[in-house]
Amino acid sequence: MKKQQWILLGITAVFLCLIIGIFVGRNLTGAYIPIEKAIASDSTETNNTTQQQDGRIDLNTATLQQLQLIPGVGEVIAQRILDYRTEQGGFQAVEELLNVSGIGEKKFEQIKQYVKIADSTENSGS
C-alpha cells in the first residue's frame, strides 16, 4: 500500500471511532430516553406503587431519580417536588404540582401526563 492509502485508511478509522464514540457516549451520559423505556428498565429498584401498567410515576412514592425521568423535570425541580411532598405530607391531586416553585401552567401541561396519585379516583389528565 502506498503512504497516501495508509493515511486515508487512518483518517477513515479515526472518523469511524469518533462516530461510534458519539453514539455510545450519548447513551452513557443520560441523553433522552423515552420515559416508558426508562421506567421499565428501572423496575428492579422501583416500588410497585410508584408505577403501574400505565407507566405514570406516582408523585407520593417516586424517588429523585424517577422524577427526573419526566421530560422537562431536572434535578432541581425533582428535588422541589420531593420537598413539597415532605412539607405537605404528600400530594392529594396532580394539580398540586402548580404549588411547586418552578412549575407553572406551561410546565404542568407538559408533565401532567407522566404523573399520578396512586389510589386516586381523580383523572390526572389522561
Contact map, one row per residue, 1 for C-alpha under 8 A:
111011000000000000000000000000000000000000000000000000000000000000000000000000000000000000000000000000000000000000000000000000
111111000000000000000000000000000000000000000000000000000000000000000000000000000000000000000000000000000000000000000000000000
111111100000000000000000000000000000000000000000000000000000000000000000000000000000000000000000000000000000000000000000000000
011111110000000000000000000000000000000000000000000000000000000000000000000000000000000000000000000000000000000000000000000000
111111111000000000000000000000000000000000000000000000000000000000000000000000000000000000000000000000000000000000000000000000
111111111100000000000000000000000000000000000000000000000000000000000000000000000000000000000000000000000000000000000000000000
001111111110000000000000000000000000000000000000000000000000000000000000000000000000000000000000000000000000000000000000000000
000111111111000000000000000000000000000000000000000000000000000000000000000000000000000000000000000000000000000000000000000000
000011111111100000000000000000000000000000000000000000000000000000000000000000000000000000000000000000000000000000000000000000
000001111111110000000000000000000000000000000000000000000000000000000000000000000000000000000000000000000000000000000000000000
000000111111111000000000000000000000000000000000000000000000000000000000000000000000000000000000000000000000000000000000000000
000000011111111100000000000000000000000000000000000000000000000000000000000000000000000000000000000000000000000000000000000000
000000001111111110000000000000000000000000000000000000000000000000000000000000000000000000000000000000000000000000000000000000
000000000111111111000000000000000000000000000000000000000000000000000000000000000000000000000000000000000000000000000000000000
000000000011111111100000000000000000000000000000000000000000000000000000000000000000000000000000000000000000000000000000000000
000000000001111111110000000000000000000000000000000000000000000000000000000000000000000000000000000000000000000000000000000000
000000000000111111111000000000000000000000000000000000000000000000000000000000000000000000000000000000000000000000000000000000
000000000000011111111100000000000000000000000000000000000000000000000000000000000000000000000000000000000000000000000000000000
000000000000001111111110000000000000000000000000000000000000000000000000000000000000000000000000000000000000000000000000000000
000000000000000111111111000000000000000000000000000000000000000000000000000000000000000000000000000000000000000000000000000000
000000000000000011111111100000000000000000000000000000000000000000000000000000000000000000000000000000000000000000000000000000
000000000000000001111111110000000000000000000000000000000000000000000000000000000000000000000000000000000000000000000000000000
000000000000000000111111111000000000000000000000000000000000000000000000000000000000000000000000000000000000000000000000000000
000000000000000000011111111100000000000000000000000000000000000000000000000000000000000000000000000000000000000000000000000000
000000000000000000001111111110000000000000000000000000000000000000000000000000000000000000000000000000000000000000000000000000
000000000000000000000111111111100000000000000000000000000000000000000000000000000000000000000000000000000000000000000000000000
000000000000000000000011111111100000000000000000000000000000000000000000000000000000000000000000000000000000000000000000000000
000000000000000000000001111111100000000000000000000000000000000000000000000000000000000000000000000000000000000000000000000000
000000000000000000000000111111100000000000000000000000000000000000000000000000000000000000000000000000000000000000000000000000
000000000000000000000000011111111000000000000000000000000000000000000000000000000000000000000000000000000000000000000000000000
000000000000000000000000011111111000000000000000000000000000000000000000000000000000000000000000000000000000000000000000000000
000000000000000000000000000001111100000000000000000000000000000000000000000000000000000000000000000000000000000000000000000000
000000000000000000000000000001111110110000000000000000000000000000000000000000000000000000000000000000000000000000000000000000
000000000000000000000000000000011111110000000000000000000000000000000000000000000000000000000000000000000000000000000000000000
000000000000000000000000000000001111111000000000000000000000000000001110000000000000000000000000000000000000000000000000000000
000000000000000000000000000000000111111100000000000000100000000000000000000000000000000000000000000000000000000000000000000000
000000000000000000000000000000001111111110000000000000000000000000000000000000000000000000000000000000000000000000000000000000
000000000000000000000000000000001111111111000000000000000000000000001000000000000000000000000000000000000000000000000000000000
000000000000000000000000000000000011111111100000000000100000000001001000000000000000000000000000000000000000000000000000000000
000000000000000000000000000000000001111111100000000000000000000000000000000000000000000000000000000000000000000000000000000000
000000000000000000000000000000000000111111110000000000000000000000000000000000000000000000000000000000000000000000000000000000
000000000000000000000000000000000000011111111100000000000000000000000000000000000000000000000000000000000000000000000000000000
000000000000000000000000000000000000001111111110000000000000000000000000000000000000000000000000000000000000000000000000000000
000000000000000000000000000000000000000011111100000000000000000000000000000000000000000000000000000000000000000000000000000000
000000000000000000000000000000000000000001111110000000000000000000000000000000000000000000000000000000000000000000000000000000
000000000000000000000000000000000000000001111111011000000000000000000000000000000000000000000000000000000000000000000000000000
000000000000000000000000000000000000000000101111111000000000100000000000000000000000000000000000000000000000000000000000000000
000000000000000000000000000000000000000000000111111100000000000000000000000000000000000000000000000000000000000000000000000000
000000000000000000000000000000000000000000000011111100000100100000000000000000000000000000000000000000000000000000000100000000
000000000000000000000000000000000000000000000111111100001111110000000000000000000000000000000000000000000000000000000100000000
000000000000000000000000000000000000000000000111111111111100000000000000000000000000000000000000000000000000000000000000000000
000000000000000000000000000000000000000000000001111111110000000000000000000000000000000000000000000000000000000000000000000000
000000000000000000000000000000000000000000000000001111100000000000000000000000000000000000000000000000000000000000000000000000
000000000000000000000000000000000000000000000000001111110000000000000000000000000000000000000000000000000000000000000000000000
000000000000000000000000000000000001001000000000001111111000000000000000000000000000000000000000000000000000000001000000000000
000000000000000000000000000000000000000000000000001101111100000000000000000000000000000000000000000000000000000011110000000000
000000000000000000000000000000000000000000000000011000111110010001100000000000000000000000000000000000000000000001110000000000
000000000000000000000000000000000000000000000000111000011111110000000000000000000000000000000000000000000000000000111100000000
000000000000000000000000000000000000000000000000010000001111110000000000000000000000100001100100000000000000000000111000000000
000000000000000000000000000000000000000000000000010000000111110000000000000000000000100001100000000000000000000000001100000000
000000000000000000000000000000000000000000000010110000000111111000000000000000000000000000000000000000000000000000000000000000
000000000000000000000000000000000000000000000000010000001111111111100000000000000000000000000000000000000000000000000000000000
000000000000000000000000000000000000000000000000000000000000111111100000000000000100000000000000000000000000000000000000000000
000000000000000000000000000000000000000000000000000000000000011111110000001001100100000000000000000000000000000000000000000000
000000000000000000000000000000000000000000000000000000000000011111111000000000000000000000000000000000000000000000000000000000
000000000000000000000000000000000000001000000000000000001000011111111100000000000000000000000000000000000000000000000000000000
000000000000000000000000000000000000000000000000000000001000011111111100110001000000000000000000000000000000000000000000000000
000000000000000000000000000000000000000000000000000000000000000111111110111001000000000000000000000000000000000000000000000000
000000000000000000000000000000000010011000000000000000000000000011111110100000000000000000000000000000000000000000000000000000
000000000000000000000000000000000010000000000000000000000000000001111111100000000000000000000000000000000000001001000000000000
000000000000000000000000000000000010000000000000000000000000000000011111100000000000000000000000000000000000011000000000000000
000000000000000000000000000000000000000000000000000000000000000000000111110000000000000000000000000000000010011000000000000000
000000000000000000000000000000000000000000000000000000000000000000111111111111000000000000000000000000000000001000000000000000
000000000000000000000000000000000000000000000000000000000000000000110001111111000000000000000000000000000000000000000000000000
000000000000000000000000000000000000000000000000000000000000000100010000111111100000000000000000000000000000000000000000000000
000000000000000000000000000000000000000000000000000000000000000000000000111111110000000000000000000000000000000000000000000000
000000000000000000000000000000000000000000000000000000000000000000000000111111111000000000000000000011100000000000000000000000
000000000000000000000000000000000000000000000000000000000000000100110000111111111100000000000000000000000000000000000000000000
000000000000000000000000000000000000000000000000000000000000000100000000001111111110000000000000000000000000000000000000000000
000000000000000000000000000000000000000000000000000000000000000000000000000111111111000000000000000110000000000000000000000000
000000000000000000000000000000000000000000000000000000000000000000000000000011111111100000000000100100000000000000000000000000
000000000000000000000000000000000000000000000000000000000000001100000000000001111111110000000000000000000000000000000000000000
000000000000000000000000000000000000000000000000000000000000000000000000000000111111111000000000000000000000000000000000000000
000000000000000000000000000000000000000000000000000000000000000000000000000000011111111101000000000100000000000000000000000000
000000000000000000000000000000000000000000000000000000000011000000000000000000001111111111100000000000000000000000000000000000
000000000000000000000000000000000000000000000000000000000000000000000000000000000111111111000000000000000000000000000000000000
000000000000000000000000000000000000000000000000000000000000000000000000000000000011111111000000000000000000000000000000000000
000000000000000000000000000000000000000000000000000000000000000000000000000000000001111111100000000000000000000000000000000000
000000000000000000000000000000000000000000000000000000000000000000000000000000000000111111100000000000000000000000000000000000
000000000000000000000000000000000000000000000000000000000011000000000000000000000001111111110000000000000000000000000000000000
000000000000000000000000000000000000000000000000000000000011000000000000000000000000100111111101000000000000000000001000000000
000000000000000000000000000000000000000000000000000000000000000000000000000000000000000001111101000000000000000000001000000000
000000000000000000000000000000000000000000000000000000000000000000000000000000000000000000111111000000000000000000011001010100
000000000000000000000000000000000000000000000000000000000010000000000000000000000000000000111111100000000000000100111000000100
000000000000000000000000000000000000000000000000000000000000000000000000000000000000000000001111110000000001000000000000000100
000000000000000000000000000000000000000000000000000000000000000000000000000000000000000000111111111100000000000000000000000000
000000000000000000000000000000000000000000000000000000000000000000000000000000001000000000000111111100100001000000000000000000
000000000000000000000000000000000000000000000000000000000000000000000000000000000000000000000011111110111001000000000000000000
000000000000000000000000000000000000000000000000000000000000000000000000000000000000000000000001111110100000000000000000000000
000000000000000000000000000000000000000000000000000000000000000000000000000000011001000000000001111111100000000000000000000000
000000000000000000000000000000000000000000000000000000000000000000000000000010010000000000000000011111100000000000000000000000
000000000000000000000000000000000000000000000000000000000000000000000000000010000000000000000000000111110000000000000000000000
000000000000000000000000000000000000000000000000000000000000000000000000000010000000000000000000111111111111000000000000000000
000000000000000000000000000000000000000000000000000000000000000000000000000000000000000000000000010001111111000000000000000000
000000000000000000000000000000000000000000000000000000000000000000000000000000000000000000000000010000111111100000000000000000
000000000000000000000000000000000000000000000000000000000000000000000000000000000000000000000000000000111111110000000000000000
000000000000000000000000000000000000000000000000000000000000000000000001000000000000000000000000000000111111111000000000000000
000000000000000000000000000000000000000000000000000000000000000000000000000000000000000000000010110000111111111100000000000000
000000000000000000000000000000000000000000000000000000000000000000000000000000000000000000000000000000001111111110000000000000
000000000000000000000000000000000000000000000000000000000000000000000011000000000000000000000000000000000111111110000000000000
000000000000000000000000000000000000000000000000000000000000000000000111100000000000000000000000000000000011111111100000000000
000000000000000000000000000000000000000000000000000000000000000000000000000000000000000000000100000000000001111111110000000110
000000000000000000000000000000000000000000000000000000010000000000000000000000000000000000000000000000000000111111100000000111
000000000000000000000000000000000000000000000000000000111000000000000100000000000000000000000000000000000000001111110000000000
000000000000000000000000000000000000000000000000000000011110000000000000000000000000000000000100000000000000001111111000000100
000000000000000000000000000000000000000000000000000000011110000000000000000000000000000000001100000000000000000101111100000100
000000000000000000000000000000000000000000000000000000000111000000000000000000000000000000111100000000000000000000111111000000
000000000000000000000000000000000000000000000000110000000101000000000000000000000000000000000000000000000000000000011111000000
000000000000000000000000000000000000000000000000000000000000000000000000000000000000000000000000000000000000000000001111100000
000000000000000000000000000000000000000000000000000000000000000000000000000000000000000000001000000000000000000000001111111000
000000000000000000000000000000000000000000000000000000000000000000000000000000000000000000000000000000000000000000000011111000
000000000000000000000000000000000000000000000000000000000000000000000000000000000000000000001000000000000000000000000001111100
000000000000000000000000000000000000000000000000000000000000000000000000000000000000000000000000000000000000000000000001111111
000000000000000000000000000000000000000000000000000000000000000000000000000000000000000000001110000000000000000110110000011111
000000000000000000000000000000000000000000000000000000000000000000000000000000000000000000000000000000000000000110000000001111
000000000000000000000000000000000000000000000000000000000000000000000000000000000000000000000000000000000000000010000000001111
